[in-house]
Structure formats: C-alpha cells, structure tokens
Amino acid sequence: MAKPSTKPPKPRSPKAEAADPATAPERLAELAAQAVELARVVAKNAAAPEAVLTELSHSADTATRRALVTNPATPLNVLHEIAKQFPEELLDNPALDVFLLENPTFFRDLPAPVLRAVVKRDHCSAGVLAQAAQVDDEVVLLGICQNPAATPETVRALQASASTAVREAALLHVTVVGAVDDWPGRLRAAVARALVQAEPAQRLRSLPFLRLADQVASAAPESSAPAHPLFNEMVQDAARAYSDAAVLERLAGDENREARLDVAWHPATPLALLERLAGDKDWKVRSKVAAHPATPATLREQLLELHCESPATLW
C-alpha cells in the first residue's frame, strides 16, 4: 500500500494570492501595498476589503483605478468618483443592477461628459438610459435617442423635450415607429432642416467636414462596396446649405491655410474667389484651385505653366 505523500504543498505566487477570493483580507492589503502589479490584481478581486479598494482609488496608476470600476465590491461612493475617469468601463461592472437599486439617481448624478460616453454603448441597459434621460443635456438625450435599448416609455418622455433636435430624434426611434419605409428621405430631411437652422459660426466649422467627406468618398477603392447614395446626397445638401457667399469670402482671406483650402475645394466657390486663390502663397491652395471643376481651362493651364519645372509642387 502506497504511503501518503508528505510533500508540502507548493507555495503560491503573490499574484495568485492577489487574485484568489479566498485570500485573507489582511493578506490582500499587504499585497496591494507591495507592488503596483499586485495592486492591479487586488483591484479586480471582488473579495478585497472596502478599505483596500478605497485606498486603491487614490492610486497614481491608471490601470489600478480602471480595474476598480469593473469590480462589483467597489464601494458605491468610490465608484461614483472614479467612473468619471472611466465611464465606458462602468457598464462592464456586473453589479450594475444592484447599483441602480441602491441609488436610483446614481447615473443621473454623474457629470454630463460621463453620461455622453455611457449612453452610446451598445450594452447600456434600459435602466441606465432611463436615469440618463432625466439629465438636462442635449448631447446625452440625443445619445439615448440613438440607442435601441431605450424603452418606449423613455423615448416617449423625450418626445416632450425642450430641444427640437431631441424631439425629432425621439419621434424616429425604432421602439416607437418600428420600421420606417422612407428612412433615407426622413433622415435627409431632418439633417437638411438642422443645416439650414445653423448659425453662421457653425457654418464656418462645417467646411472641413465637407472636405473630409469628399476625400473619404473619392479615396474608396473601386473594388470596395460603393457608399450608400444617401451619403453623397447629404454631403451635397450640406454643401448647398453652407454655400453662403459671405462665409466663403471670409474664409478665402483667412490666415489659416486649412480655411483657404476649404474654399478652394468647395463646389459653391464662385469664379472670382477661385481666381484670387490661384495667386495664393501656398502651393496646396493653388493645387486645389487647379483641380476645381469650375476653374477655367486657361487658368488651369497658367497654374501648370507656373510649376512646369517642378510639377510635384503643384500636386
């Protein structure tokens, strides 16, 4: 008969101890104080004492603080503070439903920038969205309107919002309207209304978006799937809405090269501005003028002649 083994068990590594829920609370506190690597592991341990987790919330180590956001044992008051730093990780905490029961205003009381990130997550729960819907922040409310997890009750409440954009978005939410036959037309009309109502200052900021949208459309490989026609139509709508002559005139004289590039690209830029920009000090601006479809052939040839010795500087 074989004798029972008297070999002592192999000692566990500190990391294994830090991850084990059966490790004594006193030992977890010791490990957390030993090294940053061990503190990160303890911060994930659901058996760690509240005092230890609270202490770790003040750690200078980002990974340690981030781990606390997903730990169901992290005290609610501590979680509320560090969630401001890691809002997206907050939804990965398995005790989220418990938090909602313990503090019905937990999410409503979070800062608006935190909620803006939270409500956009695909797995944001209906309860979280319902709390966030009570916040007076248009970006948060629009994010809720874009999340299919929002309940019909939450969406209907947003239909009475003081914000026109929020009301229109809530009216189009899938839980309320179901399938929309003419969704491209309704979306295009809603965007067009928003564009027309934009302030002049917003128009100034829109041209870079239009230029980038055009670059995205033109840079797509021929073999790739074509963009939805709605994309090009909405870009055209935006170009028309922001073709204000005063805006283009102002940008054409801007010291910022990017602003002048926007004008040299814009489809609504008049010939007079193209002729002015053809003499711009920056070669990239001149190259955009040469590539503009409204630039006369004679002007294009003049630009090419100016750079015939080093054509690369034009293009």
C-alpha positions as CSV (number, residue, x, y, z in Angstrom):
1,M,0.0,0.0,0.0
2,A,1.4,3.3,-1.1
3,K,2.3,5.8,1.6
4,P,0.5,9.1,1.6
5,S,2.7,11.9,0.3
6,T,4.2,14.1,2.9
7,K,5.5,16.6,0.4
8,P,4.4,20.1,1.5
9,P,2.1,22.0,-1.0
10,K,3.9,24.3,-3.4
11,P,3.7,27.9,-2.2
12,R,1.5,30.1,-4.3
13,S,2.9,33.2,-6.1
14,P,1.9,36.6,-4.8
15,K,0.0,37.2,-7.9
16,A,-2.1,34.1,-7.4
17,E,-2.8,35.1,-3.9
18,A,-3.9,38.6,-5.0
19,A,-6.4,37.1,-7.5
20,D,-7.8,34.5,-5.1
21,P,-11.1,35.5,-3.4
22,A,-10.2,33.1,-0.6
23,T,-7.1,35.0,0.4
24,A,-7.4,36.7,3.8
25,P,-8.3,40.4,3.7
26,E,-5.2,41.3,5.7
27,R,-3.0,39.5,3.2
28,L,-4.8,41.3,0.3
29,A,-4.0,44.6,1.9
30,E,-0.3,43.6,2.2
31,L,-0.1,42.5,-1.4
32,A,-1.7,45.7,-2.6
33,A,0.9,47.7,-0.8
34,Q,3.8,45.6,-2.1
35,A,3.9,46.4,-5.8
36,V,1.8,48.2,-8.5
37,E,1.4,44.9,-10.4
38,L,-0.1,43.2,-7.4
39,A,-2.3,46.3,-6.7
40,R,-3.8,45.9,-10.1
41,V,-4.8,42.3,-9.4
42,V,-6.2,43.1,-5.9
43,A,-8.3,45.9,-7.5
44,K,-10.1,43.3,-9.6
45,N,-10.7,40.9,-6.6
46,A,-14.3,41.0,-5.5
47,A,-13.3,39.8,-2.0
48,A,-11.0,42.7,-1.4
49,P,-12.0,44.8,1.7
50,E,-13.7,48.1,1.1
51,A,-10.9,49.9,2.9
52,V,-8.4,48.5,0.5
53,L,-10.4,49.3,-2.6
54,T,-11.0,52.8,-1.3
55,E,-7.3,53.3,-0.8
56,L,-6.5,52.0,-4.3
57,S,-8.9,54.5,-5.8
58,H,-6.3,57.1,-5.0
59,S,-3.5,55.3,-6.7
60,A,-1.5,57.1,-9.3
61,D,-1.6,54.0,-11.5
62,T,-4.3,54.3,-14.2
63,A,-4.7,50.6,-14.7
64,T,-5.4,50.1,-11.0
65,R,-8.1,52.7,-10.9
66,R,-9.6,51.4,-14.1
67,A,-9.8,47.9,-12.6
68,L,-11.8,49.2,-9.7
69,V,-14.6,50.4,-12.0
70,T,-15.4,46.9,-13.0
71,N,-15.1,45.4,-9.5
72,P,-18.6,44.7,-8.0
73,A,-17.2,45.2,-4.5
74,T,-16.0,48.7,-5.1
75,P,-18.0,51.0,-2.7
76,L,-20.7,53.0,-4.4
77,N,-19.3,56.4,-3.4
78,V,-15.8,55.4,-4.6
79,L,-17.2,54.1,-7.8
80,H,-19.2,57.3,-8.5
81,E,-15.9,59.3,-8.4
82,I,-13.6,57.1,-10.5
83,A,-16.4,56.4,-13.0
84,K,-15.9,60.0,-14.1
85,Q,-12.4,58.9,-15.3
86,F,-13.5,55.6,-16.9
87,P,-17.2,56.0,-18.0
88,E,-17.2,53.2,-20.6
89,E,-15.8,50.6,-18.2
90,L,-18.6,51.3,-15.8
91,L,-21.0,49.3,-17.9
92,D,-18.8,46.3,-17.5
93,N,-19.4,46.1,-13.8
94,P,-21.5,43.0,-13.0
95,A,-23.2,44.7,-10.1
96,L,-24.7,47.5,-12.2
97,D,-28.3,46.5,-11.5
98,V,-27.6,46.5,-7.8
99,F,-26.2,50.0,-8.0
100,L,-29.4,51.1,-9.6
101,L,-31.4,49.6,-6.7
102,E,-29.2,51.1,-4.0
103,N,-29.1,54.5,-5.6
104,P,-31.8,55.3,-8.1
105,T,-30.1,58.5,-9.1
106,F,-26.6,57.1,-9.5
107,F,-26.4,57.7,-13.2
108,R,-28.5,60.8,-13.2
109,D,-26.0,62.4,-10.8
110,L,-22.9,61.6,-13.0
111,P,-21.4,64.6,-14.9
112,A,-22.8,65.1,-18.4
113,P,-19.5,64.2,-20.2
114,V,-19.5,60.8,-18.4
115,L,-23.1,60.1,-19.4
116,R,-22.4,61.1,-23.0
117,A,-19.9,58.2,-23.3
118,V,-22.1,55.8,-21.3
119,V,-25.4,56.2,-23.3
120,K,-23.6,55.4,-26.6
121,R,-22.5,52.0,-25.5
122,D,-24.4,49.1,-27.2
123,H,-24.9,47.2,-24.0
124,C,-26.1,50.2,-22.0
125,S,-29.1,48.9,-20.1
126,A,-32.6,50.4,-20.3
127,G,-32.5,51.3,-16.6
128,V,-29.3,53.4,-17.1
129,L,-30.9,55.1,-20.2
130,A,-34.0,55.9,-18.2
131,Q,-31.9,57.6,-15.5
132,A,-29.8,59.5,-18.0
133,A,-33.0,60.7,-19.8
134,Q,-33.6,62.9,-16.7
135,V,-30.4,65.0,-17.3
136,D,-30.7,68.4,-19.0
137,D,-28.0,67.8,-21.6
138,E,-28.9,67.7,-25.3
139,V,-26.0,65.5,-26.3
140,V,-26.9,63.0,-23.6
141,L,-30.5,62.9,-24.7
142,L,-29.6,62.6,-28.4
143,G,-27.4,59.7,-27.5
144,I,-30.3,58.0,-25.8
145,C,-32.5,58.5,-28.9
146,Q,-29.8,56.7,-30.9
147,N,-29.6,53.7,-28.6
148,P,-32.1,50.9,-29.5
149,A,-32.1,49.7,-25.8
150,A,-34.2,52.7,-24.7
151,T,-37.7,51.7,-23.7
152,P,-40.8,53.1,-25.4
153,E,-41.5,54.9,-22.1
154,T,-38.2,56.6,-22.1
155,V,-38.4,57.6,-25.7
156,R,-41.9,59.0,-25.4
157,A,-40.8,61.1,-22.5
158,L,-38.0,62.6,-24.7
159,Q,-40.6,63.4,-27.3
160,A,-41.7,66.2,-25.0
161,S,-38.1,67.6,-24.7
162,A,-37.5,71.3,-24.9
163,S,-34.9,70.6,-27.6
164,T,-36.2,70.4,-31.2
165,A,-33.4,68.0,-32.2
166,V,-34.2,65.7,-29.3
167,R,-37.9,65.7,-30.1
168,E,-37.3,64.9,-33.7
169,A,-34.8,62.1,-32.9
170,A,-37.2,60.6,-30.4
171,L,-40.0,60.5,-32.9
172,L,-37.8,58.4,-35.2
173,H,-36.7,55.9,-32.5
174,V,-37.2,52.3,-33.6
175,T,-39.2,51.3,-30.5
176,V,-41.8,54.0,-31.3
177,V,-42.1,54.0,-35.1
178,G,-40.9,50.5,-35.9
179,A,-39.6,50.0,-39.4
180,V,-39.5,53.2,-41.4
181,D,-40.2,52.7,-45.2
182,D,-38.7,56.1,-46.3
183,W,-35.9,56.3,-43.7
184,P,-33.4,57.8,-46.1
185,G,-35.8,60.6,-47.0
186,R,-36.8,61.3,-43.5
187,L,-33.2,61.3,-42.3
188,R,-32.1,63.6,-45.2
189,A,-35.0,66.0,-44.5
190,A,-34.1,66.1,-40.7
191,V,-30.4,66.8,-41.5
192,A,-31.3,69.5,-44.1
193,R,-33.5,71.3,-41.5
194,A,-30.7,71.3,-39.0
195,L,-28.3,72.6,-41.6
196,V,-30.5,75.5,-42.6
197,Q,-31.1,76.5,-39.0
198,A,-27.4,76.5,-38.2
199,E,-25.8,79.7,-37.0
200,P,-23.1,81.4,-39.2
201,A,-20.4,80.4,-36.7
202,Q,-21.4,76.8,-37.2
203,R,-21.2,77.2,-41.0
204,L,-17.6,78.2,-40.6
205,R,-16.8,75.0,-38.9
206,S,-18.7,72.8,-41.4
207,L,-16.5,73.2,-44.4
208,P,-13.6,71.0,-43.1
209,F,-16.2,68.2,-42.6
210,L,-17.4,68.5,-46.2
211,R,-13.9,68.4,-47.5
212,L,-13.1,65.3,-45.4
213,A,-16.4,63.7,-46.5
214,D,-15.4,64.3,-50.2
215,Q,-12.0,62.8,-49.6
216,V,-13.5,59.7,-48.0
217,A,-15.8,59.2,-50.9
218,S,-13.1,59.8,-53.5
219,A,-10.5,57.7,-51.8
220,A,-12.6,54.5,-51.7
221,P,-11.0,51.7,-53.8
222,E,-13.0,50.9,-56.9
223,S,-13.2,47.3,-55.8
224,S,-14.8,48.2,-52.5
225,A,-18.6,48.4,-51.9
226,P,-20.0,51.8,-53.1
227,A,-21.1,54.2,-50.5
228,H,-24.8,54.4,-49.9
229,P,-26.3,57.1,-52.2
230,L,-27.6,58.8,-49.2
231,F,-24.1,59.7,-48.1
232,N,-23.4,61.7,-51.2
233,E,-26.8,63.3,-51.2
234,M,-26.4,64.5,-47.6
235,V,-22.9,65.9,-48.4
236,Q,-24.5,67.8,-51.3
237,D,-27.3,69.1,-49.1
238,A,-24.6,70.3,-46.6
239,A,-22.6,72.0,-49.4
240,R,-25.7,73.9,-50.5
241,A,-26.7,74.9,-47.0
242,Y,-23.2,76.2,-46.3
243,S,-22.5,77.9,-49.6
244,D,-23.1,81.4,-48.0
245,A,-21.1,83.8,-50.1
246,A,-20.1,85.9,-47.0
247,V,-18.7,82.7,-45.3
248,L,-16.6,81.8,-48.3
249,E,-15.4,85.3,-48.8
250,R,-14.3,85.5,-45.1
251,L,-12.5,82.1,-45.3
252,A,-10.7,83.0,-48.5
253,G,-8.8,85.7,-46.7
254,D,-8.1,83.7,-43.5
255,E,-4.5,83.3,-42.4
256,N,-5.2,79.6,-41.7
257,R,-4.3,77.6,-44.7
258,E,-6.9,74.9,-44.0
259,A,-9.6,77.6,-44.2
260,R,-8.4,78.7,-47.6
261,L,-8.2,75.0,-48.7
262,D,-11.8,74.6,-47.7
263,V,-12.8,77.5,-50.0
264,A,-10.6,76.2,-52.9
265,W,-12.4,72.9,-52.7
266,H,-15.9,74.0,-52.0
267,P,-18.3,73.3,-55.0
268,A,-20.1,76.6,-54.4
269,T,-17.0,78.8,-54.5
270,P,-17.5,81.5,-57.2
271,L,-15.0,82.1,-60.0
272,A,-13.9,85.4,-58.6
273,L,-12.7,83.6,-55.4
274,L,-11.0,80.9,-57.4
275,E,-9.1,83.5,-59.4
276,R,-8.0,85.2,-56.2
277,L,-6.9,81.9,-54.6
278,A,-5.0,81.0,-57.8
279,G,-2.4,83.5,-56.6
280,D,-2.3,82.2,-53.1
281,K,1.1,81.9,-51.5
282,D,0.5,78.3,-50.6
283,W,1.0,75.7,-53.3
284,K,-1.6,73.4,-51.8
285,V,-4.2,76.0,-52.1
286,R,-3.2,76.7,-55.7
287,S,-3.3,73.0,-56.5
288,K,-6.9,72.8,-55.2
289,V,-7.9,75.7,-57.4
290,A,-6.3,73.9,-60.4
291,A,-8.3,70.7,-59.6
292,H,-11.6,72.6,-59.0
293,P,-14.2,71.6,-61.7
294,A,-15.2,75.3,-62.1
295,T,-11.7,76.5,-62.8
296,P,-11.5,77.7,-66.4
297,A,-9.1,75.8,-68.6
298,T,-7.0,78.9,-69.3
299,L,-6.5,79.5,-65.5
300,R,-5.6,75.8,-65.0
301,E,-3.0,76.0,-67.8
302,Q,-1.5,79.1,-66.2
303,L,-1.1,77.3,-62.9
304,L,0.5,74.4,-64.6
305,E,2.9,76.6,-66.5
306,L,4.0,78.3,-63.3
307,H,5.0,74.9,-61.9
308,C,6.2,73.2,-65.1
309,E,9.8,73.0,-63.8
310,S,8.7,71.1,-60.7
311,P,5.1,69.8,-61.2
312,A,5.2,67.9,-57.9
313,T,4.9,71.2,-56.1
314,L,1.5,71.8,-57.6
315,W,0.0,68.4,-56.9
